[in-house]
Amino acid sequence: MIVRTTAEITGTERDVADGHWRSKRIVLGGDGVGFSFHETTIEPGSVNNFHYANHVEAVWLLEGTGTLIDRETSVEYKLCPGTMYLLDGHERHTVVVDQASRPMRMLCVFNPPVVGTEVHDENGVYPLVTVSAP
């Protein structure tokens, strides 16, 4: 059994910030469960381009508002608490957080799991890094 709190992760190597976002990586590839689980926050007024070419990501929005733009189709989706989106086709996407919003806070699941050191490259992609389970 694994039990962790975001408080104990804060300020450790599992607490990764890059640009306008911060990711607290609660479950990682090294935990050996087949997925990673993160609490991610994104700053109000920011525009963030992502492309998980190597991962499938599910996102559940808890706080904040904004817009999700599918850069493959140009379709826009309003984001508000209770919204879930699944990037099951490795879609290039943009997350725009409303300027007047509180920070966007979301829970994210990645498959395959991230190992914890990943940050987005110039194309918004996480590299595929693997680690042996304990």
C-alpha positions in Angstrom: 0.0 0.0 0.0 1.2 3.5 -0.8 0.0 6.5 1.1 1.3 10.0 0.3 0.2 13.6 0.8 0.8 16.6 -1.4 2.2 18.3 1.7 5.0 15.7 2.0 5.7 16.0 -1.8 6.0 19.8 -1.8 9.5 21.0 -2.2 10.9 17.5 -3.1 12.0 16.0 -6.5 8.3 15.0 -7.0 7.3 18.7 -7.0 8.2 19.9 -10.6 7.6 23.4 -11.9 8.2 24.6 -15.4 7.0 27.9 -16.8 3.3 28.5 -15.8 2.6 25.1 -14.4 3.5 23.0 -11.4 3.1 19.2 -11.1 3.1 17.3 -7.8 3.8 13.8 -8.9 2.1 11.6 -6.3 2.5 8.2 -8.0 5.4 7.6 -10.5 6.7 4.8 -12.7 9.0 3.6 -10.0 6.0 2.8 -7.8 5.3 -0.1 -10.2 1.5 0.3 -10.7 1.4 1.0 -14.4 0.4 4.7 -14.4 1.4 8.0 -12.8 -0.9 10.3 -10.9 -0.3 14.1 -10.5 -1.8 17.2 -9.0 -1.1 20.0 -11.5 -1.7 23.7 -11.2 -1.6 26.2 -14.0 -1.4 30.0 -13.5 -4.3 32.3 -14.5 -3.9 34.2 -17.8 -1.4 31.6 -19.1 -1.5 29.9 -22.5 0.1 26.4 -22.5 0.9 24.2 -25.5 1.1 20.5 -24.8 1.5 17.3 -26.8 1.8 14.0 -25.1 3.2 12.1 -28.1 4.4 9.3 -25.8 1.6 9.1 -23.2 -2.2 9.0 -22.8 -3.4 11.5 -20.3 -6.7 11.8 -18.4 -7.4 15.1 -16.7 -10.1 16.0 -14.2 -10.4 19.7 -13.4 -11.1 20.6 -9.8 -10.6 24.4 -9.7 -10.3 27.3 -12.2 -11.8 27.9 -15.6 -10.4 28.2 -19.1 -10.4 26.7 -22.6 -9.0 23.5 -24.1 -8.2 23.8 -27.7 -7.6 20.7 -29.8 -4.9 21.9 -32.2 -5.6 19.0 -34.5 -9.2 20.0 -35.2 -9.4 23.6 -33.8 -12.4 22.6 -31.7 -12.6 24.5 -28.4 -14.0 23.2 -25.1 -14.8 25.2 -22.0 -13.1 24.0 -18.9 -14.7 24.3 -15.4 -14.6 22.3 -12.2 -16.0 18.8 -12.9 -14.7 18.7 -16.5 -12.7 15.6 -17.5 -10.8 15.3 -20.8 -8.9 12.3 -22.1 -6.1 12.7 -24.7 -6.4 9.2 -26.0 -5.2 10.1 -29.5 -2.0 12.0 -28.4 -3.7 15.3 -29.5 -1.7 18.5 -29.7 -3.6 20.8 -27.4 -3.6 24.2 -25.7 -4.9 25.0 -22.3 -5.8 28.7 -21.8 -6.5 29.6 -18.2 -8.9 32.5 -17.8 -7.2 35.7 -16.5 -9.8 36.3 -13.9 -9.8 32.6 -12.8 -8.1 31.2 -9.8 -5.2 28.9 -10.7 -6.4 25.8 -12.6 -6.0 22.8 -10.4 -6.4 19.3 -11.9 -5.7 15.7 -11.2 -3.9 13.9 -14.1 -3.2 10.2 -14.8 -0.5 9.2 -17.3 0.0 5.9 -19.1 2.7 4.9 -19.5 3.7 6.4 -16.2 6.2 9.3 -16.0 9.2 8.8 -13.8 9.2 12.2 -12.3 12.0 14.2 -14.0 10.1 15.0 -17.2 9.4 18.5 -18.3 7.9 19.6 -21.7 10.3 20.1 -24.6 10.0 22.9 -27.2 7.0 21.0 -28.7 5.2 20.5 -25.4 6.2 16.8 -25.3 7.3 14.7 -22.4 10.1 12.3 -23.4 9.4 8.6 -22.8 11.5 7.6 -19.9 11.1 4.3 -18.1 12.3 3.0 -14.8 12.3 -0.4 -13.2 9.7 -1.0 -10.6 10.9 -1.8 -7.1 
